[in-house]
């Protein structure tokens, strides 16, 4: 019932407006146009609210996937993107690549010289700096 309240209130407001401006109960074209405009504004408002919630949900899912990806890379060590997709995400590489690209640009992941991804603070003895990874967002691509 509460979910239908805005619609019922809009119907009552349109009816009240039509009867108050013309007590004989005859609805003019201007009143009908005003009622349609009010209804369309209500539809646009509801659409914007729904779209806002969709955006928030998509952002939350993306952030959750980013956090899980960081956990998996941290736990498994340097790993290739396709191997990460196969082992942990059980999905195609396409959706995961957007997450990896975001994490690489944010500096939360880095690409090693052999194309694997890793967390920035992991150490490897074979690099001149002792960390075995390329640093910076430009180097990660």
FENVENVEN-V552753 format. One line per field, one symbol per residue. ss: DSSP state (H for helix, E for strand, C for the rest). psi: psi as a letter, one per 20 degrees, with the letter a starting at -180 (. if undefined). A space follows every 50 residues. Layout:
ss = ???
psi = ???
This chain:
ss = CHHHHHHHHHHHHHHHHHHHHCCCCCCCHHHHHHHHHHHHHHHHHHHHHH HHHHHHHHHHHHHHHHHHHHHHHHHHCCECHHHHHHHHHCCCHHHHHHHH HHHHHHCCCEEECCCCEECCCCCCCCCCCCCCECCCCCCCC
psi = ghhighghhgghggggghhhhniijpprhghgghggggghhgghghghgg hghggggggggghghggggggghghiapqqghhgggghilrrhghhhggg gghghijiqqprhjjrqrqhiqqpiiqhijijqqqqhhhi.
